[in-house]
Amino acid sequence: MAIACLAMGSVYLPLLPGVGRLLWHCLSAAPWNALFTDNQLPAALLATFISTLISTLLALFICLVIVVTLWPFAPWKRLQQRLPVLLALPHVAFASGCLLLFAPSGWLSRLIINIGIFDGPAIFLDRWGIGLGLVLAVKESWFLLWVCHARLSESELAPRLNIAATLGYGPLQSRMFIVIPWLVPRLGSALLAAMAYSLSVVDVALIIGPGNPPTFATLAWSWLNDSDPTLQQKGEAASVLLMLLLAGLAAAGFGLWQIACSQFCLRNGQRRAVSGRGVGIAMSRLLLLLGFMSVFILLAWSLAQGWFAPALLPAGLSADAWRSASLLPLFSAGRLALASSLVGLFVVLLWLETFGCRWQSLFWLPLCLPALPLVMAQYPLLLWLGWDGSFWGVVWSHLLWVIPYMMLILMPAWQHLDPRLIITARTFGWSRLQVFWRVKWPLLLRAILAAVAVGFSVSIAQYLPTLFNGAGRWSTVTTEAVALSSGGDPQALSIQSLLQLLLPAAAFFIAALLGWLYAIRYRGLR
């Protein structure tokens, strides 16, 4: 028990003095006066609010439309089979692909110019953060659909839907008034995590978002990286303000949902035999198309040999850029991600073996808070220990986001273990360690492989902890892709983005392959 508490506490408890120090520095009025008198603040806050609201509300809307029209039919099952491929696509790689698709010189703009409709839209380079919100909405909708797959209970909802059908209500109508009120409260933590990410995202905002002024999180990040102590204090005040903004938006969202629930009822009893399945299928295919198009445009640019606007196709294809590309960021990211996922697996299994599934809401806390204040809370401890810029210091900083996602995968599988098997094994005189290795490990192996793959991909996507806690010494595919997004070299950006995609894709492929081989070898264990 002590080892489990020490392992988990070493990841989570250092946040308490770090956040306390952050709040203590913001008690004086000077950083707040400097923050609120900054000329960039109104535009930065406006872009942040717009992008956050668009990403959260639109992602929820897309998710609910697909659920109420497709669940639990065959199109829903096909979408769930393709979701892991989309979830393996990192935010930075997807944002880079969208930039090359929708920018003023992007492929879709070139297509419109060649068709002759009008002279190229600047869709994603806007000062209000609309493009940033749209990109995040698509990416977060994949995450919400994945959470819905785990939350939806056919055994609980099917009787209610059958009663609505016998009363003459159509499929779409019955799902709107039964599934949505049941599902949305169960998506609360996932929605809060999506809102927190959208509010404090820096890497995607640097690629897609407005540049002058940037979003509020990007502005705070630039102040925190400045050598001037007064600007650093202003950045700390901005980090605290991000947490207050998240609390305010979450409270407003909860209040609006309560008001909507009071009005969300059948008032006139009218029956409408509408399924809406065509809308759901079209929306799910559009999500898949955007994901695959972003990967395809990255691949095309990485092989392009001269591709100047407004040409619709490159002048030729060549692998010369791949031969000269640096693979050091790939190896650095792979080492960090492998260490983070393996250490995270040890900590998660140790905690589950010791305490089971208790206090599970605490593990969601890092996902439900803005990342910028959490990174700022980690850094003083690393500096005090002399671990800033070290390999294990960066791995430790990644664990704060790796562990919650791994716990999210392993906890349901752990809850579904048959306790009779453990009791039978203990009657043989086996120790807890023997029961774990001989009974629990074989039953959980496929869930463990999935958790390692998810933890690996989460570590690959970390930008703020790698750059800040790594003191700029660790160059990964994520930090390289963000740095190249403003460099005017789309080919180099495409290569690093594809390398970033390659690592989690390989992790998911290996996990799926090992799980398939395991299922063939032990057909009775499911």
ChimeraX attribute file (.defattr): number of C-alpha atoms within 10 A of each C-alpha:
attribute: neighborCount
match mode: 1-to-1
recipient: residues
	/A:1	11
	/A:2	7
	/A:3	12
	/A:4	19
	/A:5	14
	/A:6	13
	/A:7	18
	/A:8	19
	/A:9	12
	/A:10	13
	/A:11	19
	/A:12	17
	/A:13	11
	/A:14	16
	/A:15	23
	/A:16	13
	/A:17	14
	/A:18	20
	/A:19	18
	/A:20	12
	/A:21	14
	/A:22	21
	/A:23	15
	/A:24	10
	/A:25	15
	/A:26	20
	/A:27	11
	/A:28	12
	/A:29	11
	/A:30	13
	/A:31	21
	/A:32	19
	/A:33	12
	/A:34	16
	/A:35	21
	/A:36	14
	/A:37	11
	/A:38	11
	/A:39	11
	/A:40	16
	/A:41	18
	/A:42	14
	/A:43	18
	/A:44	24
	/A:45	20
	/A:46	16
	/A:47	24
	/A:48	29
	/A:49	22
	/A:50	17
	/A:51	27
	/A:52	29
	/A:53	18
	/A:54	23
	/A:55	29
	/A:56	26
	/A:57	17
	/A:58	19
	/A:59	26
	/A:60	21
	/A:61	14
	/A:62	21
	/A:63	24
	/A:64	23
	/A:65	21
	/A:66	23
	/A:67	24
	/A:68	23
	/A:69	24
	/A:70	24
	/A:71	19
	/A:72	15
	/A:73	11
	/A:74	10
	/A:75	17
	/A:76	19
	/A:77	14
	/A:78	10
	/A:79	19
	/A:80	16
	/A:81	10
	/A:82	11
	/A:83	17
	/A:84	16
	/A:85	16
	/A:86	18
	/A:87	20
	/A:88	21
	/A:89	26
	/A:90	25
	/A:91	22
	/A:92	28
	/A:93	28
	/A:94	27
	/A:95	27
	/A:96	28
	/A:97	29
	/A:98	26
	/A:99	26
	/A:100	22
	/A:101	23
	/A:102	21
	/A:103	21
	/A:104	19
	/A:105	18
	/A:106	22
	/A:107	22
	/A:108	18
	/A:109	24
	/A:110	24
	/A:111	16
	/A:112	16
	/A:113	18
	/A:114	15
	/A:115	10
	/A:116	10
	/A:117	9
	/A:118	10
	/A:119	13
	/A:120	21
	/A:121	17
	/A:122	14
	/A:123	16
	/A:124	24
	/A:125	20
	/A:126	16
	/A:127	19
	/A:128	23
	/A:129	26
	/A:130	25
	/A:131	27
	/A:132	32
	/A:133	29
	/A:134	19
	/A:135	24
	/A:136	28
	/A:137	26
	/A:138	23
	/A:139	24
	/A:140	28
	/A:141	23
	/A:142	22
	/A:143	21
	/A:144	20
	/A:145	22
	/A:146	17
	/A:147	16
	/A:148	20
	/A:149	16
	/A:150	11
	/A:151	12
	/A:152	17
	/A:153	13
	/A:154	11
	/A:155	8
	/A:156	10
	/A:157	14
	/A:158	13
	/A:159	11
	/A:160	14
	/A:161	21
	/A:162	14
	/A:163	12
	/A:164	18
	/A:165	16
	/A:166	9
	/A:167	12
	/A:168	16
	/A:169	20
	/A:170	19
	/A:171	21
	/A:172	20
	/A:173	24
	/A:174	26
	/A:175	23
	/A:176	19
	/A:177	16
	/A:178	18
	/A:179	22
	/A:180	16
	/A:181	16
	/A:182	15
	/A:183	16
	/A:184	15
	/A:185	13
	/A:186	14
	/A:187	16
	/A:188	14
	/A:189	15
	/A:190	20
	/A:191	23
	/A:192	22
	/A:193	21
	/A:194	26
	/A:195	27
	/A:196	26
	/A:197	23
	/A:198	27
	/A:199	30
	/A:200	26
	/A:201	25
	/A:202	24
	/A:203	24
	/A:204	22
	/A:205	27
	/A:206	20
	/A:207	23
	/A:208	27
	/A:209	30
	/A:210	24
	/A:211	17
	/A:212	12
	/A:213	19
	/A:214	25
	/A:215	32
	/A:216	28
	/A:217	27
	/A:218	24
	/A:219	20
	/A:220	27
	/A:221	21
	/A:222	14
	/A:223	20
	/A:224	23
	/A:225	13
	/A:226	12
	/A:227	9
	/A:228	10
	/A:229	12
	/A:230	15
	/A:231	19
	/A:232	19
	/A:233	23
	/A:234	24
	/A:235	29
	/A:236	26
	/A:237	27
	/A:238	27
	/A:239	28
	/A:240	18
	/A:241	18
	/A:242	23
	/A:243	20
	/A:244	13
	/A:245	17
	/A:246	21
	/A:247	15
	/A:248	12
	/A:249	19
	/A:250	17
	/A:251	12
	/A:252	12
	/A:253	16
	/A:254	14
	/A:255	12
	/A:256	11
	/A:257	16
	/A:258	12
	/A:259	11
	/A:260	12
	/A:261	11
	/A:262	8
	/A:263	10
	/A:264	15
	/A:265	13
	/A:266	11
	/A:267	7
	/A:268	6
	/A:269	10
	/A:270	9
	/A:271	14
	/A:272	13
	/A:273	13
	/A:274	13
	/A:275	17
	/A:276	17
	/A:277	20
	/A:278	12
	/A:279	14
	/A:280	23
	/A:281	18
	/A:282	12
	/A:283	16
	/A:284	20
	/A:285	13
	/A:286	13
	/A:287	20
	/A:288	18
	/A:289	12
	/A:290	19
	/A:291	20
	/A:292	17
	/A:293	16
	/A:294	20
	/A:295	21
	/A:296	15
	/A:297	20
	/A:298	29
	/A:299	17
	/A:300	16
	/A:301	22
	/A:302	24
	/A:303	20
	/A:304	20
	/A:305	17
	/A:306	15
	/A:307	17
	/A:308	12
	/A:309	15
	/A:310	16
	/A:311	15
	/A:312	17
	/A:313	16
	/A:314	15
	/A:315	11
	/A:316	10
	/A:317	14
	/A:318	12
	/A:319	11
	/A:320	12
	/A:321	15
	/A:322	15
	/A:323	9
	/A:324	8
	/A:325	11
	/A:326	14
	/A:327	14
	/A:328	13
	/A:329	20
	/A:330	20
	/A:331	15
	/A:332	16
	/A:333	25
	/A:334	21
	/A:335	16
	/A:336	22
	/A:337	28
	/A:338	20
	/A:339	19
	/A:340	29
	/A:341	26
	/A:342	15
	/A:343	19
	/A:344	31
	/A:345	22
	/A:346	14
	/A:347	23
	/A:348	22
	/A:349	21
	/A:350	18
	/A:351	20
	/A:352	17
	/A:353	17
	/A:354	15
	/A:355	13
	/A:356	14
	/A:357	16
	/A:358	11
	/A:359	9
	/A:360	13
	/A:361	10
	/A:362	10
	/A:363	19
	/A:364	20
	/A:365	17
	/A:366	19
	/A:367	21
	/A:368	19
	/A:369	22
	/A:370	26
	/A:371	25
	/A:372	28
	/A:373	23
	/A:374	21
	/A:375	22
	/A:376	23
	/A:377	20
	/A:378	26
	/A:379	23
	/A:380	19
	/A:381	17
	/A:382	20
	/A:383	13
	/A:384	9
	/A:385	10
	/A:386	11
	/A:387	18
	/A:388	22
	/A:389	19
	/A:390	16
	/A:391	18
	/A:392	15
	/A:393	22
	/A:394	23
	/A:395	25
	/A:396	24
	/A:397	25
	/A:398	30
	/A:399	25
	/A:400	27
	/A:401	24
	/A:402	30
	/A:403	28
	/A:404	22
	/A:405	20
	/A:406	28
	/A:407	25
	/A:408	16
	/A:409	20
	/A:410	25
	/A:411	18
	/A:412	13
	/A:413	16
	/A:414	19
	/A:415	12
	/A:416	9
	/A:417	14
	/A:418	11
	/A:419	10
	/A:420	9
	/A:421	12
	/A:422	16
	/A:423	11
	/A:424	12
	/A:425	18
	/A:426	14
	/A:427	9
	/A:428	9
	/A:429	10
	/A:430	14
	/A:431	11
	/A:432	13
	/A:433	11
	/A:434	14
	/A:435	19
	/A:436	18
	/A:437	11
	/A:438	13
	/A:439	15
	/A:440	18
	/A:441	15
	/A:442	15
	/A:443	19
	/A:444	19
	/A:445	20
	/A:446	20
	/A:447	20
	/A:448	21
	/A:449	22
	/A:450	21
	/A:451	27
	/A:452	27
	/A:453	27
	/A:454	26
	/A:455	31
	/A:456	28
	/A:457	28
	/A:458	23
	/A:459	28
	/A:460	30
	/A:461	25
	/A:462	23
	/A:463	21
	/A:464	22
	/A:465	25
	/A:466	29
	/A:467	18
	/A:468	23
	/A:469	28
	/A:470	23
	/A:471	15
	/A:472	12
	/A:473	14
	/A:474	21
	/A:475	17
	/A:476	27
	/A:477	32
	/A:478	29
	/A:479	24
	/A:480	18
	/A:481	26
	/A:482	24
	/A:483	14
	/A:484	20
	/A:485	23
	/A:486	13
	/A:487	11
	/A:488	9
	/A:489	10
	/A:490	21
	/A:491	22
	/A:492	22
	/A:493	27
	/A:494	26
	/A:495	23
	/A:496	31
	/A:497	31
	/A:498	24
	/A:499	21
	/A:500	30
	/A:501	24
	/A:502	15
	/A:503	24
	/A:504	27
	/A:505	21
	/A:506	14
	/A:507	21
	/A:508	23
	/A:509	14
	/A:510	15
	/A:511	22
	/A:512	16
	/A:513	13
	/A:514	15
	/A:515	18
	/A:516	13
	/A:517	12
	/A:518	16
	/A:519	15
	/A:520	11
	/A:521	10
	/A:522	12
	/A:523	9
	/A:524	7
	/A:525	12
	/A:526	11
